[in-house]
Amino acid sequence: MKHLSLFLTLLILTPAANAKSWLFVSLLQKKQIVIFEQNSQTGELTRHGVKDCDEEPAAMAVSQDRKTLYVAYRSSQELAAFRINKDTGELQLLNRVPGGDDPAYLLPIRNDQYLLSAYYVSNKVVVHALKEDGSLSAEPLQTVPTAEKAHGIATTAGENRVWVTHTGANRIYQFRFSRRGRLRPLDPPFVATPDGHHPRHIAVHPSGKWAYTSNEAGSSEDDGLSVYSIDSESSSLTEIQSITSVPADFDASKNSTARCEMTRDGKFVYVANRGHDSIAGYAIDQTTGKAEPLGHFPTESVPRSFTTSADGRFLYAAGQASGRLAAFRISEDGRLERFETYDSGPVSWWAILVED
């Protein structure tokens, strides 16, 4: 019995021998998706090849069951779904459907029943139904015209509220997401952000109390990260803090932010700086939601996208201009330590880690 008990304990605590994690990088110029295998213990990457695409792959998202990769085809204004081979990382095209002009962000929600997408040029938000095999519905369930340059999307943990950032309109649109998969405007339907902020990407704290946006324009010293409280009744956003993402001695007008992402435990939030070419890190006060700067960590040139591991131990930032991937360890205090650089290719647009 003792031997059986020990065996069961080891079985529970030891990761499955064949469990693998894959990191995908979309290459806009080469029309490819690069496939890396991640060592989940060390964070090291091994290149496994590429998937050729018919069009330019840009923004990407992974299904909640980790079986399907969704890709925005920027050149053809389409969305594509790929089945992920969990053993090899290979991608098999499931289908392609019309989307809109310049799909900037994709988000699967509700146990992979729906895919939300935002369009930078078409100025809209779209809901597609997802089929059991992960493929996309040929026609959207809903199209919601919004405002100039729709860009990022985030939901609460319960996925019944949705926020969409707009860099052109200086607005964050607010929605209720119904049980039938429809977006319904909240009251008010959007929050106007200060001139010069241009909110780009948005992340919501796991508590549902706060939201964080990267502000693209770089036109002021407080333009990097904004923190919003989420009203417990109306779900509307109210700004409570705005803070720079670059050092005091750097000209903020020469910088524009990109990706904003939070660790799964809600302890840290990071913003990509294009211009300063760094990742700005912040610790989140778990009582007030406010952000405390941790420093600026050099990346490859033009870090448009980055991705973090589910356990909060690693961060990978794609250099759009350099065609390389910077790999970091995330310390217990949230600071980043770069440990390796990998060739990915031109133009490294989006990076996403898919863990089994």
Secondary structure, DSSP 8 states (H G I E B T S, - for coil): -HHHHHHHHHHHHS--TT--EEEEEEETTTTEEEEEEE-TTT--EEEEEEEE-SS-EEEEEE-TTS-EEEEEETTTTEEEEEEE-TTT--EEEEEEEE--SSEEEEEEETTTTEEEEEETTTTEEEEEEB-TTS-B-SS-SEEEE--S-EEEEEE-TTS-EEEEEETTTTEEEEEEE-TTS-EEEEEEEEEE--TTT-EEEEEE-TTSSEEEEEE-S--STT-SEEEEEE-TTT--EEEEEEE-SS-TTS-GGG-EEEEEEE-TTSSEEEEEEETTTEEEEEEE-TTT--EEEEEEEE-SSS--EEEE-TTSSEEEEEETTTTEEEEEEE-TTS-EEEEEEEE--SSEEEEEEEE-
